[in-house]
């Protein structure tokens, strides 16, 4: 844990020249403003003014004054920006003009549900597994659909040409306080995966945000484009972001997620392209679960007591996704829901009579719009932004 004084000490000791104050719109896109060390004390005490009307899902122009106050515990140095004095990054809490925490900040929403889980004495740890493609750039520096390589699952060099960039990404992350668990080539050409260790939900979501940024920046520095879209190559495997949850009690928590999964799919798969992936290759289509079975929406990996949700993709806002999954799970715990029987069949490419995930972006929007449960937990401004997307 870092204190405000720790941040001031770090700035002095590391010759910090600039501080990036970062925050997120409702879709999880990272925003930032850079300040100099002389402004840091004011940032902590008063906040740095931003225009909320310019941020997706935030405020109309007549109520647009919002303030960023850095969270000292998120202090991290930018390892690739230390050639002329250090640059650090801090994630921020957002306050309105009356000094209240801002409700449309999805990072704040996650803090609220963490407090609720703590009150209910339900311990939760989360980690994510990210798949992404690396594409070459054209002569103008624009992304192409030409993959970096044509290697397959867990291949090695020279077929796997992504090994060096994965190592660089993992090295940068470690320097920023984020510890990857594993990295390897995935099934698709130019497709990679990096997995993280379990952590408490807020730290895990912060790590996801840091990871996306580091991957994009590192790829660009190496003359490549990192693509987190769910289905960048039509006939190749899609890219998912599997979310693992360690929780006690597991069964009613999972039952709650399965009970609400159709309602919250809009926020786990938030683009039209998301639905090109679902039901293809190993991406799930049905609301089912099993043990080591990778054709299911949820599996409980062999030898573990953890939930692996396989439907989300890299366009999901991790703060909002974690928030809604935890609320759904806690609802199952409160209601004492029984877990449906497991489905021990290979569902890849099968037509089944099981309940299905929404088949399209339009269907996901319609289900979320009709859900009183979603309207209870998702602020109106955020829901409206997703429905209008």
C-alpha positions as CSV (number, residue, x, y, z in Angstrom):
1,X,0.0,0.0,0.0
2,X,1.3,3.5,-0.9
3,X,0.4,6.7,0.9
4,X,0.4,10.2,-0.5
5,X,3.8,10.8,1.2
6,X,5.1,7.7,-0.5
7,X,4.2,9.2,-3.9
8,X,5.9,12.5,-3.1
9,X,9.0,10.6,-1.9
10,X,9.0,8.5,-5.1
11,X,8.7,11.6,-7.3
12,X,11.8,13.1,-5.6
13,X,13.9,10.0,-5.5
14,X,13.2,8.9,-9.1
15,X,13.5,12.3,-10.7
16,X,9.9,12.2,-11.9
17,X,9.1,14.9,-14.5
18,X,5.5,14.0,-15.4
19,X,2.6,12.3,-13.7
20,X,-0.1,10.7,-15.8
21,X,-3.5,10.8,-14.0
22,X,-5.6,8.1,-15.6
23,X,-9.2,7.3,-15.5
24,X,-11.8,5.4,-17.7
25,X,-14.9,6.1,-19.7
26,X,-17.9,3.8,-19.2
27,X,-16.5,1.4,-22.0
28,X,-13.2,1.0,-20.2
29,X,-11.2,3.2,-22.5
30,X,-8.3,4.7,-20.6
31,X,-8.1,8.5,-20.5
32,X,-5.4,10.7,-19.0
33,X,-4.1,14.1,-18.2
34,X,-0.4,14.8,-17.5
35,X,0.7,17.1,-14.7
36,X,4.0,18.1,-13.3
37,X,5.3,17.4,-9.8
38,X,4.5,20.9,-8.6
39,X,0.8,20.3,-9.1
40,X,0.7,16.9,-7.3
41,X,-0.3,18.3,-3.9
42,X,-3.3,20.1,-5.4
43,X,-4.3,17.0,-7.2
44,X,-4.5,15.0,-4.0
45,X,-6.3,17.8,-2.0
46,X,-8.6,19.5,-4.6
47,X,-8.5,17.3,-7.7
48,X,-7.7,18.1,-11.3
49,X,-10.7,19.5,-13.3
50,X,-11.9,17.6,-16.4
51,X,-14.8,18.1,-18.8
52,X,-17.2,15.3,-18.1
53,X,-19.3,16.2,-21.2
54,X,-16.4,15.0,-23.4
55,X,-16.3,11.5,-21.9
56,X,-18.6,8.7,-23.1
57,X,-21.4,8.0,-20.6
58,X,-20.5,10.8,-18.2
59,X,-22.3,14.2,-17.8
60,X,-24.1,16.7,-20.1
61,X,-22.4,20.0,-20.7
62,X,-24.5,21.9,-18.1
63,X,-23.1,19.6,-15.3
64,X,-19.7,18.8,-16.9
65,X,-17.2,19.7,-14.1
66,X,-15.6,16.6,-12.6
67,X,-12.4,16.3,-10.6
68,X,-9.7,13.6,-10.6
69,X,-8.0,12.7,-7.4
70,X,-5.2,10.1,-7.7
71,X,-5.3,6.8,-5.8
72,X,-1.8,6.6,-4.3
73,X,-1.9,2.8,-4.2
74,X,-1.9,2.7,-8.0
75,X,1.6,4.3,-8.3
76,X,3.5,2.8,-11.2
77,X,6.5,3.9,-13.3
78,X,6.3,3.8,-17.1
79,X,9.4,1.7,-17.9
80,X,9.4,2.7,-21.6
81,X,9.3,6.4,-20.8
82,X,12.3,6.9,-18.5
83,X,14.9,8.2,-21.1
84,X,14.6,11.9,-19.9
85,X,13.4,11.8,-16.4
86,X,10.8,9.3,-15.1
87,X,7.1,9.3,-15.9
88,X,4.7,7.7,-13.4
89,X,1.0,6.8,-13.7
90,X,-1.7,6.9,-11.1
91,X,-5.3,5.8,-11.5
92,X,-7.9,8.3,-10.1
93,X,-11.1,8.5,-8.2
94,X,-13.6,10.9,-9.8
95,X,-15.6,13.4,-7.8
96,X,-18.4,15.7,-8.8
97,X,-18.6,19.4,-8.2
98,X,-20.2,18.8,-4.7
99,X,-17.3,16.6,-3.6
100,X,-19.2,13.3,-4.0
101,X,-17.7,10.2,-5.6
102,X,-18.9,10.1,-9.1
103,X,-21.5,7.3,-9.7
104,X,-20.7,6.7,-13.4
105,X,-17.1,5.9,-12.7
106,X,-17.0,2.1,-13.2
107,X,-13.9,1.8,-11.0
108,X,-16.0,3.3,-8.1
109,X,-18.9,0.8,-8.9
110,X,-16.4,-2.0,-8.4
111,X,-15.3,-0.6,-5.1
112,X,-18.9,-0.6,-4.0
113,X,-19.6,-4.2,-4.7
114,X,-16.3,-5.2,-3.1
115,X,-17.6,-3.6,0.1
116,X,-20.8,-5.5,-0.2
117,X,-19.1,-8.8,-0.6
118,X,-16.9,-8.0,2.4
119,X,-20.0,-7.2,4.4
120,X,-21.6,-10.5,3.4
121,X,-18.3,-12.3,4.3
122,X,-17.9,-13.7,0.8
123,X,-14.1,-13.7,-0.1
124,X,-13.5,-13.2,-3.8
125,X,-10.3,-13.3,-5.8
126,X,-10.3,-12.7,-9.6
127,X,-7.9,-13.1,-12.5
128,X,-8.2,-12.7,-16.3
129,X,-6.7,-14.5,-19.3
130,X,-6.3,-12.2,-22.3
131,X,-6.0,-13.4,-26.0
132,X,-5.0,-10.9,-28.6
133,X,-3.6,-10.9,-32.2
134,X,-0.4,-9.2,-33.4
135,X,-0.7,-7.8,-36.9
136,X,1.9,-6.2,-39.2
137,X,1.7,-2.6,-40.3
138,X,1.7,-1.3,-43.9
139,X,4.2,1.2,-45.4
140,X,2.1,4.0,-43.9
141,X,2.2,2.6,-40.4
142,X,-1.5,1.5,-40.6
143,X,-2.6,-1.9,-39.2
144,X,-3.1,-4.7,-41.7
145,X,-4.8,-8.1,-41.2
146,X,-1.4,-9.8,-42.0
147,X,-0.6,-11.7,-38.8
148,X,2.9,-11.6,-37.3
149,X,3.3,-15.4,-37.8
150,X,1.5,-18.6,-38.6
151,X,2.3,-20.6,-35.5
152,X,-0.2,-22.6,-33.5
153,X,-1.0,-23.4,-29.9
154,X,2.1,-23.2,-27.6
155,X,4.5,-23.5,-30.6
156,X,8.0,-22.3,-30.1
157,X,10.4,-20.1,-32.1
158,X,11.1,-19.8,-35.0
159,X,7.4,-20.6,-35.8
160,X,6.3,-18.5,-32.8
161,X,7.5,-14.9,-33.7
162,X,5.7,-13.4,-30.7
163,X,8.0,-14.7,-28.0
164,X,10.2,-11.6,-27.7
165,X,7.3,-9.2,-27.6
166,X,5.5,-11.3,-24.9
167,X,8.7,-11.3,-22.8
168,X,9.0,-7.5,-23.2
169,X,5.3,-7.0,-22.2
170,X,5.7,-9.3,-19.2
171,X,8.9,-7.5,-18.2
172,X,7.3,-4.1,-18.4
173,X,4.3,-5.3,-16.4
174,X,6.5,-6.7,-13.6
175,X,8.3,-3.3,-13.4
176,X,4.8,-1.7,-13.0
177,X,3.8,-4.1,-10.2
178,X,1.7,-6.4,-12.2
179,X,2.8,-10.1,-12.2
180,X,1.8,-12.2,-15.2
181,X,1.4,-15.9,-14.5
182,X,2.1,-17.4,-18.0
183,X,2.3,-16.4,-21.6
184,X,2.3,-18.4,-24.8
185,X,1.2,-18.5,-28.5
186,X,-2.5,-19.3,-29.0
187,X,-4.2,-21.3,-31.7
188,X,-4.7,-18.5,-34.3
189,X,-2.0,-17.1,-36.6
190,X,-0.3,-14.3,-34.7
191,X,-2.5,-14.9,-31.7
192,X,-1.1,-14.7,-28.2
193,X,-2.2,-15.2,-24.6
194,X,-1.0,-13.7,-21.3
195,X,-2.6,-14.9,-18.0
196,X,-2.5,-13.2,-14.6
197,X,-2.4,-14.4,-11.0
198,X,-5.4,-14.1,-8.7
199,X,-5.8,-10.9,-6.8
200,X,-8.5,-8.9,-5.1
201,X,-11.0,-7.6,-7.6
202,X,-10.0,-3.9,-7.8
203,X,-6.3,-4.7,-8.1
204,X,-7.1,-7.3,-10.7
205,X,-9.2,-4.9,-12.8
206,X,-6.4,-2.3,-12.5
207,X,-4.0,-4.9,-13.8
208,X,-6.3,-5.5,-16.8
209,X,-6.3,-1.9,-17.7
210,X,-2.5,-1.6,-17.3
211,X,-2.1,-4.8,-19.4
212,X,-4.1,-3.5,-22.4
213,X,-2.1,-0.3,-22.4
214,X,1.3,-2.0,-22.1
215,X,0.4,-4.4,-24.9
216,X,-0.7,-1.7,-27.3
217,X,2.4,0.5,-26.5
218,X,4.9,-2.3,-26.7
219,X,3.5,-3.6,-30.0
220,X,3.6,-0.1,-31.5
221,X,7.2,0.3,-30.4
222,X,8.1,-2.9,-32.3
223,X,6.3,-1.9,-35.5
224,X,3.2,-4.1,-34.8
225,X,-0.5,-3.6,-34.0
226,X,-2.1,-5.4,-31.0
227,X,-5.7,-6.3,-31.7
228,X,-8.0,-7.3,-28.8
229,X,-11.1,-7.5,-31.0
230,X,-13.2,-10.7,-30.6
231,X,-13.0,-11.9,-34.2
232,X,-10.3,-10.1,-36.3
233,X,-9.9,-13.0,-38.8
234,X,-13.2,-14.5,-39.9
235,X,-12.0,-18.2,-40.3
236,X,-9.5,-18.2,-37.3
237,X,-10.2,-18.6,-33.6
238,X,-11.6,-15.5,-31.9
239,X,-10.0,-13.8,-28.9
240,X,-11.6,-14.1,-25.5
241,X,-10.9,-12.7,-22.1
242,X,-11.6,-15.6,-19.7
243,X,-12.5,-14.5,-16.2
244,X,-11.5,-16.8,-13.3
245,X,-13.2,-16.3,-9.9
246,X,-12.2,-18.0,-6.6
247,X,-15.1,-17.6,-4.2
248,X,-16.6,-19.3,-1.2
249,X,-19.3,-20.5,-1.4
250,X,-18.8,-21.4,-5.1
251,X,-22.0,-23.3,-6.1
252,X,-24.6,-20.6,-5.2
253,X,-22.3,-17.9,-6.5
254,X,-22.0,-19.6,-9.9
255,X,-25.8,-20.3,-9.9
256,X,-26.3,-16.5,-9.5
257,X,-24.0,-15.8,-12.5
258,X,-25.8,-18.3,-14.7
259,X,-29.2,-16.9,-13.6
260,X,-28.2,-13.4,-14.7
261,X,-25.8,-14.1,-17.5
262,X,-28.1,-13.3,-20.4
263,X,-28.9,-9.9,-18.8
264,X,-25.3,-8.9,-18.3
265,X,-23.9,-10.3,-21.6
266,X,-24.2,-6.8,-23.2
267,X,-21.4,-5.7,-20.8
268,X,-19.2,-8.8,-21.3
269,X,-19.6,-8.7,-25.1
270,X,-20.2,-5.0,-25.9
271,X,-19.8,-4.8,-29.6
272,X,-21.5,-6.3,-32.7
273,X,-18.3,-8.1,-33.5
274,X,-18.5,-9.9,-30.1
275,X,-21.3,-12.1,-31.5
276,X,-19.3,-13.2,-34.5
277,X,-17.1,-15.0,-31.9
278,X,-19.7,-16.6,-29.7
279,X,-20.6,-20.2,-30.8
280,X,-17.5,-20.4,-33.0
281,X,-14.5,-22.7,-32.4
282,X,-14.4,-23.0,-28.6
283,X,-16.3,-19.9,-27.7
284,X,-19.5,-20.7,-25.8
285,X,-23.1,-20.4,-27.0
286,X,-25.2,-22.0,-24.4
287,X,-25.8,-21.3,-20.7
288,X,-24.2,-24.4,-19.3
289,X,-21.3,-25.4,-17.1
290,X,-19.1,-28.5,-16.6
291,X,-15.7,-29.4,-15.1
292,X,-12.7,-29.6,-17.4
293,X,-14.9,-29.1,-20.5
294,X,-13.8,-26.1,-22.7
295,X,-16.9,-26.1,-24.8
296,X,-19.0,-24.7,-22.0
297,X,-19.9,-21.2,-20.9
298,X,-18.4,-21.9,-17.5
299,X,-16.0,-24.6,-16.4
300,X,-14.4,-25.6,-13.1
301,X,-10.9,-26.5,-14.1
302,X,-9.6,-29.9,-13.0
303,X,-8.2,-29.9,-9.4
304,X,-9.5,-26.4,-8.6
305,X,-12.3,-24.6,-6.8
306,X,-12.6,-21.7,-9.2
307,X,-15.1,-20.5,-11.8
308,X,-13.8,-19.9,-15.4
309,X,-16.2,-17.8,-17.4
310,X,-15.4,-18.2,-21.1
311,X,-17.8,-15.8,-22.9
312,X,-16.2,-12.3,-22.2
313,X,-14.0,-10.7,-24.8
314,X,-11.3,-8.0,-24.8
315,X,-13.6,-5.2,-25.5
316,X,-15.3,-5.6,-22.1
317,X,-14.7,-2.9,-19.4
318,X,-13.1,-5.1,-16.7
319,X,-14.3,-2.8,-13.9
320,X,-17.9,-3.1,-15.0
321,X,-17.7,-6.8,-15.9
322,X,-16.3,-7.7,-12.5
323,X,-18.9,-5.5,-10.8
324,X,-21.8,-7.2,-12.4
325,X,-20.5,-10.7,-12.1
326,X,-19.9,-10.2,-8.4
327,X,-23.4,-8.7,-7.9
328,X,-24.9,-11.7,-9.8
329,X,-22.9,-14.1,-7.7
330,X,-23.9,-12.4,-4.4
331,X,-27.5,-12.6,-5.5
332,X,-27.1,-16.3,-5.9
333,X,-25.6,-16.6,-2.4
334,X,-28.3,-14.4,-0.8
335,X,-31.1,-16.4,-2.4
336,X,-29.4,-19.8,-1.8
337,X,-29.7,-20.7,-5.5
338,X,-29.0,-24.3,-6.4
339,X,-26.6,-24.9,-9.2
340,X,-28.1,-26.5,-12.3
341,X,-26.8,-29.9,-13.3
342,X,-23.5,-29.9,-15.3
343,X,-23.5,-30.7,-19.0
344,X,-20.7,-33.2,-19.8
345,X,-21.0,-33.0,-23.6
346,X,-18.8,-31.4,-26.3
347,X,-21.0,-28.5,-27.4
348,X,-18.7,-27.1,-30.1
349,X,-20.8,-26.8,-33.3
350,X,-23.7,-28.6,-31.7
351,X,-27.4,-27.7,-31.9
352,X,-28.8,-28.1,-28.4
353,X,-32.1,-27.3,-26.6
354,X,-30.2,-25.5,-23.7
355,X,-30.8,-21.9,-23.0
356,X,-28.6,-19.7,-25.2
357,X,-26.6,-16.6,-24.8
358,X,-28.0,-13.6,-26.8
359,X,-27.3,-14.3,-30.5
360,X,-26.6,-10.7,-31.5
361,X,-25.7,-7.3,-30.2
362,X,-29.2,-6.2,-30.8
363,X,-30.6,-9.1,-28.7
364,X,-28.2,-8.4,-25.9
365,X,-29.3,-4.8,-25.8
366,X,-32.9,-5.7,-25.7
367,X,-32.4,-8.2,-22.9
368,X,-30.4,-5.7,-20.8
369,X,-32.9,-2.9,-21.5
370,X,-35.8,-5.0,-20.1
371,X,-33.9,-6.1,-17.0
372,X,-34.9,-4.5,-13.7
373,X,-31.8,-6.2,-12.2
374,X,-29.5,-4.4,-14.6
375,X,-31.3,-1.1,-14.1
376,X,-30.8,-1.5,-10.3
377,X,-27.0,-2.0,-10.5
378,X,-26.0,0.0,-13.7
379,X,-26.4,3.8,-13.5
380,X,-28.8,5.2,-16.1
381,X,-26.1,7.1,-17.9
382,X,-23.9,4.0,-18.3
383,X,-26.8,1.9,-19.5
384,X,-27.9,4.5,-22.0
385,X,-24.4,4.7,-23.4
386,X,-24.3,1.0,-24.0
387,X,-27.8,0.8,-25.5
388,X,-27.0,3.7,-27.9
389,X,-23.6,2.2,-29.0
